[in-house]
């Protein structure tokens, strides 16, 4: 079933999504995308449903064709300070802050959001699989975050972030158990199945 391009016809709307709520390490990224009604982008979908190659190609097309886009993040220290849910919303706010066009409506992936200034928002459960702008935002957030995790993997290769992107895989947890956490780990998260093994 094709994704909906716009939820309404009167307001400029921006799609917002995040990547990286579940990992044990690294930042949470968010993106905001305003699509161009005159330029179509084929193949937009939830980033998790696409291959890495397709995501990479779509990222370039989104950045070339969108009326506006922005990507922002909160690091693991901020996540530990504010909690991951609030940090996800704050990352979306930071992305919207960077847009040169002021939108009239925010389309948010998920069922909750912290209101942004005086702009109305609408939460869409599984919105990244239903609305093109949210799908585009999910692709940007995911590709930018994966790129960042591959970069910091060079600093701490023992955690294999180039493969697991900081998610709680067996290999990642085994590395935390062997080497302990590093400066990029989220200390407010349950890093090991049995936290007593950490210290």
Secondary structure as the mmCIF struct_conf table of DSSP 4:
data_model
#
loop_
_struct_conf.conf_type_id
_struct_conf.id
_struct_conf.beg_label_comp_id
_struct_conf.beg_label_asym_id
_struct_conf.beg_label_seq_id
_struct_conf.end_label_comp_id
_struct_conf.end_label_asym_id
_struct_conf.end_label_seq_id
HELX_LH_PP_P HELX_LH_PP_P1 UNK A 2 UNK A 3
STRN STRN1 UNK A 4 UNK A 4
BEND BEND1 UNK A 5 UNK A 5
BEND BEND2 UNK A 7 UNK A 7
BEND BEND3 UNK A 9 UNK A 11
STRN STRN2 UNK A 13 UNK A 19
BEND BEND4 UNK A 21 UNK A 22
BEND BEND5 UNK A 24 UNK A 24
STRN STRN3 UNK A 25 UNK A 25
BEND BEND6 UNK A 26 UNK A 26
STRN STRN4 UNK A 28 UNK A 34
TURN_TY1_P TURN_TY1_P1 UNK A 37 UNK A 38
TURN_TY1_P TURN_TY1_P2 UNK A 42 UNK A 43
HELX_RH_3T_P HELX_RH_3T_P1 UNK A 47 UNK A 49
BEND BEND7 UNK A 50 UNK A 50
HELX_RH_AL_P HELX_RH_AL_P1 UNK A 52 UNK A 65
BEND BEND8 UNK A 67 UNK A 67
STRN STRN5 UNK A 68 UNK A 74
HELX_RH_AL_P HELX_RH_AL_P2 UNK A 76 UNK A 82
HELX_RH_AL_P HELX_RH_AL_P3 UNK A 84 UNK A 98
BEND BEND9 UNK A 100 UNK A 101
HELX_LH_PP_P HELX_LH_PP_P2 UNK A 102 UNK A 103
BEND BEND10 UNK A 104 UNK A 104
STRN STRN6 UNK A 105 UNK A 109
BEND BEND11 UNK A 110 UNK A 111
STRN STRN7 UNK A 116 UNK A 116
TURN_TY1_P TURN_TY1_P3 UNK A 117 UNK A 118
STRN STRN8 UNK A 119 UNK A 119
STRN STRN9 UNK A 120 UNK A 124
TURN_TY1_P TURN_TY1_P4 UNK A 125 UNK A 126
HELX_RH_3T_P HELX_RH_3T_P2 UNK A 127 UNK A 129
TURN_TY1_P TURN_TY1_P5 UNK A 130 UNK A 130
STRN STRN10 UNK A 131 UNK A 131
HELX_RH_AL_P HELX_RH_AL_P4 UNK A 132 UNK A 153
TURN_TY1_P TURN_TY1_P6 UNK A 154 UNK A 155
HELX_RH_3T_P HELX_RH_3T_P3 UNK A 157 UNK A 159
HELX_RH_AL_P HELX_RH_AL_P5 UNK A 161 UNK A 164
TURN_TY1_P TURN_TY1_P7 UNK A 165 UNK A 166
HELX_RH_AL_P HELX_RH_AL_P6 UNK A 170 UNK A 179
TURN_TY1_P TURN_TY1_P8 UNK A 183 UNK A 184
STRN STRN11 UNK A 185 UNK A 185
TURN_TY1_P TURN_TY1_P9 UNK A 187 UNK A 188
BEND BEND12 UNK A 189 UNK A 189
BEND BEND13 UNK A 192 UNK A 194
HELX_RH_3T_P HELX_RH_3T_P4 UNK A 195 UNK A 198
#
